[in-house]
Amino acid sequence: MHTTKLPKEQKKQLIGELQHYFHMERDEELGELPAELMLDFMLSLLSPVIRNQAVEDAVRTVRERMGALEEDLYSLQQASRTARK
């Protein structure tokens, strides 16, 4: 399974956020290594779900836009002479 790779600075920031959360919400100190392991676990769990939802959203948007484009194209058609009878 493909795990999302984060830039070093972004990963460091998220580790800090996890440590802050544990300190503020649970009154626990979370070391850097346990926070990194938790982040990696959460990414492996959540990345496929988020990626799949993003793909579904993109597919829905493309379908809607293609439908609108198809309507626009059909509106450009001119009536033929045989249809005017």
N, C-alpha and C positions, 0 to 999 in steps of 0.2 A: 504494500500500500504506500502511496506517495504521501509524504509528510511535507507540510508547508515549511519552507526554509525562510527564516526571517533575517534581515540584515542585522549585524552584530549590535548596532546601537539600539535598534528597535527591540531586539530581544532583551537587552540589558534594561531598557525602560520598562518592559512588561514584567520582568523579574522583580524590579523595584516596586511596581504596582501590586504584585502578589504579596510581597513582603509587607507593604503598607497595609493592605487589606487584612492580612492575618494579625498584624499588630493592632489595628483600630477595631476590627470587628470581633476578633477572637481573643484578644489580649495575649497573643502568642508570638514569639520570635521565630521567624522562618529563615533559616540560613540560605545563602545564595545557591548552593548545590541542590538542596531539597526544592527550592523555588524553581530552579531551572528544570529539574526532573518533572515537577508538577506541570510546568508550562509545556514541556515536550509532550507529556501525556495528554494534556488538554488539546493541544494542537493535533495530535494524531487522532483523537476522538472527534473533534469538531471540524477539522479541515474538510473531510469528504462531505459532511452534511452541508456546510456553508457553500462549498464549491458546487455541489449538486443543485442547491437552491438558486445560486447565481446563474447557472446554466439554464435552469427552468425559466427564470425571469427573463433571460436574454432571448430564449426561444419564443416566449410569449410576446415579447416586444417586437421581435422580427416578424412574427406572424401578423400581428396587428398592423404593422407598417406596410407589409407586403399586401395585405388586404386593401388598405387605403390606397396604395400605389396602383393596384389592379383596378380599383374603382375609378381612379383619376385617368388611367389609360383608356378604359372603356368610354369615359365621358368625352374623349377626344374623337371617337368614331363619328363619322358623318353618315347620315341616312343615305341609303342607295336610292337610285331613281325608281327601282322596282318597288321599293317600300313606300313610295309616295302615292301610289294609285288610290 
